[in-house]
Amino acid sequence: MQDLKGRVGVVTGGGSGIGRGIALALAREGMNVAVSDIDYAAAGAVAEEVSALGVQSLAVETDVARPESVAELADRVYSDLGAAHLLCNNAGVVTFKYAQDMKEADWDWVLNVDLYGVVHGVLEFLPRMLASGDPGHIVNTGSIAGLLPAGTPGIIAYTAAKYGVVGLTEAMKLDLADTQIGVSVVCPGGVETQIVQAGRNRQSRYGGKVTTEMIENASAPQEENTPQDENNAGELMQPGELALLIIAAVRENELYVVPHSELQPLVEQRFDRLYEAIENFMPIDPRTR
């Protein structure tokens, strides 16, 4: 989707971090932007920043873990802004617990936000985007944790969800190959966000608010770091920098956005281990026994 000016972008988790960076970058490209977040005040603040850049904005309180809430978001976007050309499924949370300490509510919270939040966005927006006949694009926020096994303990649910987001997006690319809707998955390393504080908005049905869940000397060594830091991604990227790479991927219909090049050796190591496993378990020719 080359032409962004005058079109409509939707960003979930848009009240802070990567989502805010995307929303502001889209506004600078001349897009009208719907800023969605479970924290309405945060969404409203970013929507005001978007409006100050000379485009239309809309703030919507959305719990992406609830399909009916995402349906309401879609209805608001189409009624107030008239269309949706770019959907950024970005909302995310993390819980810091070892596998043996996880409760069902922990799994439900992370998977319902990080994975099913993407599913709900696709279910509500994709049919309308296709029906419009206009070019469009869907960006799903994954993580380097969706490409590599976690390098530090305590983020098992987050890792599972992000692997799911990567696979979902790869499959969507195949399904939408003959349409005008492109797809991208974003797999960053360390980005300066507030995701480690996501427990402040944890819904009551998942056990309610949590002030901190970090595992001392194990996960996320600094409060401002995200779980992507488990693979020593070096300097934290600013959300605005990542947003520019996402926009470039949208324009070129690139599937993967993997901005931390220093992680390439780790990706290669993972696939080397897979290749080795395949070779080790290839069927044995009985004639050689």
C-alpha atoms as one frame of an Amber mdcrd trajectory, in Angstrom:
protein
   0.000   0.000   0.000   2.017   2.920  -1.271  -0.310   5.863  -0.735  -1.003
   6.567   2.939  -2.121  10.202   2.864  -5.798  10.636   3.598  -6.289   6.996
   4.463  -7.235   5.546   7.849  -4.994   3.666  10.256  -6.093   1.770  13.367
  -3.625   1.057  16.176  -4.448  -1.143  19.164  -2.308  -0.646  22.231  -1.871
   2.864  20.869  -1.737   4.649  24.200   1.987   4.134  24.784   5.187   2.546
  23.526   5.277   1.050  20.051   1.596   1.810  19.475   2.039   5.499  20.200
   5.085   5.571  17.943   3.103   4.001  15.101   0.122   6.329  15.574   2.268
   9.464  15.431   4.289   8.205  12.465   1.100   7.447  10.528  -0.226  10.923
  11.311   2.972  12.463   9.967   2.321  10.540   6.744  -1.086  12.214   6.521
  -3.174   9.288   7.724  -6.209   9.715   9.943  -5.681   7.514  12.988  -7.885
   5.618  15.427  -5.976   5.157  18.682  -7.261   2.176  20.651  -6.152   1.206
  24.148  -7.550  -0.434  27.262  -6.504   2.787  29.040  -8.870   5.382  27.582
  -6.977   8.333  29.063  -3.771   7.173  27.384  -5.569   6.664  24.070  -7.086
  10.125  24.336  -3.728  11.759  25.022  -2.174  10.157  21.942  -5.235  11.026
  19.848  -4.692  14.673  20.807  -1.079  14.412  19.652  -2.304  12.915  16.383
  -4.812  15.745  15.862  -2.080  18.308  16.482  -0.352  16.953  13.375  -3.273
  18.094  11.226  -5.212  14.878  10.680  -8.361  13.339  12.119  -8.083  11.196
  15.209 -10.329   8.939  17.234  -9.732   7.539  20.723 -11.459   4.274  21.611
 -11.256   2.253  24.808 -10.781  -1.360  23.725 -10.134  -4.620  25.518  -8.704
  -6.664  22.646  -9.162  -9.863  24.651 -12.930  -9.436  24.256 -14.264  -9.975
  20.714 -17.261  -7.729  21.372 -14.946  -4.881  22.371 -12.981  -5.192  19.128
 -16.281  -5.302  17.213 -17.223  -2.007  18.868 -13.848  -0.584  17.840 -14.447
  -1.550  14.211 -17.931  -0.041  14.270 -16.586   3.236  15.688 -13.791   3.416
  13.139 -16.101   2.866  10.188 -18.800   5.208  11.504 -16.473   8.046  12.544
 -13.610   7.768  10.053 -15.368   5.971   7.204 -12.861   3.211   6.494  -9.871
   1.245   7.722  -6.935   0.814   5.367  -4.165  -0.082   7.817  -4.771  -2.226
  10.902  -1.971  -2.479  13.453  -2.707  -5.261  15.947  -0.225  -4.085  18.532
  -1.699  -4.448  22.040   0.403  -6.699  24.243   1.086  -7.782  27.818   3.582
 -10.010  29.603   3.661 -11.979  32.830   6.945 -12.905  34.505   6.550 -16.376
  35.984   8.287 -19.704  35.631   6.299 -22.450  33.889   5.822 -24.298  37.168
   4.359 -21.186  38.811   1.911 -20.228  36.062  -1.813 -20.323  36.784  -4.572
 -20.709  34.211  -5.477 -17.041  34.688  -1.911 -16.062  33.723  -2.083 -18.104
  30.535  -5.536 -16.776  29.720  -4.498 -13.156  30.181  -1.402 -13.273  27.999
  -2.788 -15.502  25.250  -6.106 -13.656  25.052  -4.413 -10.274  24.696  -1.250
 -11.095  22.744  -2.590 -13.794  20.417  -6.380 -13.613  20.444  -6.202  -9.827
  20.362  -4.688 -10.239  16.897  -7.286 -12.853  15.941 -10.128 -10.575  17.032
  -8.699  -7.691  15.016  -8.452  -9.832  11.903 -11.975 -11.204  12.360 -13.543
  -7.761  12.651 -11.531  -5.706  10.175 -10.357  -8.033   7.402 -13.804  -8.787
   5.886 -14.625  -5.067   5.719 -11.229  -4.219   4.290 -11.670  -6.830   1.561
 -15.235  -5.713   0.821 -14.109  -2.118   0.285 -11.994  -3.084  -2.714  -9.290
  -0.657  -1.573  -5.656  -1.599  -1.018  -4.944  -2.267   2.639  -2.469  -3.759
   5.056  -2.448  -5.541   8.415   0.543  -5.262  10.747   0.795  -7.682  13.674
   3.246  -6.967  16.469   5.216 -10.098  17.279   8.634 -10.131  18.912  12.054
 -11.644  18.530  10.598 -13.993  21.167   8.369 -15.267  18.364  11.401 -16.343
  16.338  13.766 -17.550  19.045  13.282 -19.536  22.235  13.386 -17.261  25.249
  16.909 -16.450  26.383  15.827 -15.766  29.959  13.273 -17.682  32.025   9.881
 -16.467  33.077   8.114 -15.406  29.867   6.692 -18.730  28.694   3.192 -17.431
  27.890   4.548 -14.370  26.078   6.850 -16.555  23.994   4.036 -18.950  23.093
   1.777 -16.067  22.082   4.408 -14.392  19.922   5.275 -17.645  18.143   1.553
 -17.837  17.396   1.455 -14.292  16.026   4.361 -15.009  13.683   2.771 -18.215
  12.382  -0.629 -16.576  12.015   0.842 -13.749   9.955   2.843 -16.091   7.733
  -0.327 -18.084   7.030  -2.303 -14.900   6.324   0.295 -13.911   3.750  -0.523
 -17.082   1.810  -4.279 -16.718   2.202  -4.293 -13.097   1.023  -1.793 -13.498
  -1.814  -4.428 -12.834  -4.497  -5.976  -9.843  -2.736  -5.047  -6.194  -2.249
  -4.416  -6.710   1.461  -0.789  -7.061   2.512   0.498  -8.309   5.857   3.575
  -7.791   8.010   4.777  -9.140  11.347   7.052  -7.020  13.527   9.713  -8.947
  15.471  11.857  -6.440  17.359  14.417  -6.976  20.038  14.600  -4.385  22.818
  12.282  -1.404  22.408  11.635   1.255  25.035   8.054   0.547  26.128   5.992
   0.099  29.281   5.018  -3.513  28.635   6.651  -4.720  31.839   4.083  -2.575
  33.654   1.171  -4.167  31.793  -0.111  -5.660  35.034  -1.491  -2.236  35.964
  -4.302  -2.871  33.458  -4.790  -6.581  34.121  -8.510  -7.258  34.010 -10.341
  -8.543  37.079 -11.362 -11.732  35.279  -7.660 -12.609  35.073  -6.968 -11.868
  38.723  -6.888  -8.077  38.672  -4.129  -5.489  38.721  -0.557  -6.507  39.508
   2.007  -3.868  40.447   5.061  -5.915  39.485   5.715  -9.453  38.327   9.398
  -9.300  37.454  11.598 -12.187  38.523  14.641 -10.818  40.306  17.923 -11.558
  38.513  16.097 -13.485  35.787  13.727 -11.647  33.464  13.846  -8.072  32.159
  16.884  -6.788  34.092  15.772  -3.151  33.888  12.275  -1.891  34.533  12.057
  -0.063  31.232  13.200  -3.084  29.249  10.792  -5.326  27.416  10.843  -9.139
  27.325  12.499  -8.910  23.934  15.738  -8.154  25.802  16.164 -11.806  26.715
  18.486 -12.203  23.737  20.748  -9.267  24.614  19.510  -7.027  21.843  21.801
  -4.195  22.864  20.603  -0.578  22.893  16.870  -0.128  23.237  15.244   1.099
  20.043  12.893   4.055  20.287   9.286   3.376  19.216   9.432   6.146  16.629
  12.393   4.502  14.916  10.574   1.187  14.726   7.454   2.897  13.393   9.370
   4.221  10.384  10.553   0.697   9.562   6.978  -0.548   9.836   5.750   2.111
   7.417   8.473   1.133   4.948   7.377  -2.506   5.219   3.754  -1.534   4.587
   4.717   0.368   1.457   6.793  -2.527   0.114   4.480  -5.285   1.408   7.337
  -6.882   3.330   6.323  -9.810   5.515   9.002  -9.522   8.205  10.161  -6.468
  10.131  13.182  -7.618  12.156  15.039  -4.422  13.045  17.782  -5.704  15.351
  20.422  -7.020  12.950  22.681  -8.065  15.836  20.236 -10.907  16.483  20.929
 -12.562  13.120  23.520 -15.002  14.541  20.977 -16.195  17.115  18.387 -16.797
  14.401  20.985 -18.711  12.378  21.901 -20.800  15.438  18.280 -21.783  15.948
  17.873 -22.955  12.375  21.244 -24.706  12.486  19.958 -26.702  15.463  16.806
 -27.574  13.517  18.816 -28.668  10.479  21.010 -30.816  12.711  17.965 -32.409
  14.331  16.453 -33.202  10.934  19.674 -34.816   9.760  20.013 -36.839  12.961
  16.512 -38.245  12.682  16.327 -38.939   8.969  15.105 -42.477   8.173  17.899
 -45.031   8.284  18.428 -47.050   5.137  18.099 -50.693   6.306  20.782 -51.676
   3.795  23.316 -49.698   5.818  22.515 -51.446   9.100
